[in-house]
Amino acid sequence: MLLRSDDDGASWDTVLDFQGGGTFNQDQTAFSVQIAGLADDPNNPDAVYVARNGAYPGFPPTPVTNGVTQSSDGGQTWNDLGNQQEGTIADLALGIDGQYLFLATDHGGARLPLQ
């Protein structure tokens, strides 16, 4: 779950909420999504990037969709960036120049261009 405050933390609004949070539903049919990383743009407070890992239950869990979702309007709308099969994501970071996102995955590093 990702929350946002516009009043210095006096109140909080949910802007992104995935099903699961690392747990699976009772009948084990839906996959679970975990937020794996978060990056923001210091020059644009409404720009946020969320890395996520989604998996079906099992041991080990079977990855379904791993990728990056971004919002440029403070979390009102979300769009997926690049390839959504990046491998299991451990973290992400915005490049110094703001042109790329860098992902750390179990497949190695990946670079996503931002437009």
N, C-alpha and C positions, 0 to 999 in steps of 0.2 A: 504494500500500500504506500502511495506517495501522497504526502500532505503539503499544503501551501498556506502560508500566513501572509497577509498584506497589512497587518497591524502590529508588527513587532512581537508576534507570538501570543497576543491576547485571544485570538480565535484561529482555528485551523479548518481548512476545507480539503476534502479528499479530491485529488485530481486524477489519480490513476489507481485502480484496484483490480488486481488479477485474482482469478479463482485459485485457491490452493494454498499459496504461501508455504509450499513444501509438504502439505498433506493432501491426501486424495479423498474424494467423496466416498460415502459409505459403500456404494456398489462398484467402485473402482473403474468407472467408465470414462470419467472426465480426466483430462490431464491436469497436472498441477504446475503453476508458474511461480518462479521465484525471481525477485529482482536481484541481479548479480552485480550491478554497478550503476552509478549515477554520475553524470557530469553536467555542469552548467557553463554558460558563457558569461564571464564577468562583465563583458561589454553590453550584454543584452539579458537582463534578469528574467525575461519571459521565455528564453530559450533553454530547454532542458532535454537531456538525452538519457534514456534508461535502457540498460542492457538486461535482458531477461533470458531465463532458461526454462523451457517447458518440457515436461516428461510424462510418460504414462507410468503407472505403478509397476513395480517388479523389483527384482534385485539382480543387478543394479537397475535403476530406473531407465527406461528407453527414451532417449531424447526425441522430441517431436519437432519443436521449433525453438531455435535459439537465435536471437538477433537483437537489433536496436530499434527502439521506438523513440520518436522525437516530437516535441511540441515547440512551436514558435510563438504561442499565444498564452503562455502561463498555464498550460494544462487543460485548456478548454477543448482542444482537438489534438489528436495523435496520429502520426503517420509512421509506417515502417521504413527504415533506411536500408538500402543495399540488400545483400544476400541474407536471407533469414535462416540459413543453415551454416552458421559460423563455427559450429562445435560448441562445447560447453564453455561458456564465458565466465572468466574469473573477475574481470574488471574492465573498465574503459576510462579513457582520458581524452579531453579536448586538447588538440595541438596548440602550441603557443601562438601560432598565426591565425587560429580559428578556422583553418581550411580543411582540417581532417579530424576524425575521431580515430583513436587507436584502441584496439581491442586486444586483451590478453585471453587466449583460449587454449583448450587442450590440443589444438592443432598448431599452435604457435601464435605469432602476432598477426594482426590484420589491420589494414588502414582503410577507412571509409571516407571518401571525399564528401564534403558538405557543399551545398549550393545555395 
